[in-house]
Amino acid sequence: MKKANKESSEMLPEYDFAKMKGGVRGKYAKRYRAGTNIVLLDPEVYKAFPTDEAVNEALREVLTTTKTVRPSTSQRRKLG
């Protein structure tokens, strides 16, 4: 029976990534950031808004209400 190598999960010293061709650091970083926009909801909020459409609709309503109640910064500059 062969003994298991304890260091098998570690990288060996003979790997020289500087000599590897074609590798680009952060090649997919921009695409990854564009495709991910994760927000964690508390359980009680999740129960009230079970779908992403419901959350987005509610947030749009809040934005509309906020714009109605408080003028934009450009309008405040004209008033003040």
DAGI-V319761 format. One record per pair of residues at least 4 apart in sequence whose C-alpha atoms are under 6 Angstrom apart, sorted by the first residue. I is the first residue (numbers start at 1). J is the second residue. Records with the same first field share a line. If there is no record, write none. Layout:
# DAGI-V319761
I->J + J
This chain:
# DAGI-V319761
41->46
46->50
49->54 + 55
66->70
67->71
71->75
76->80
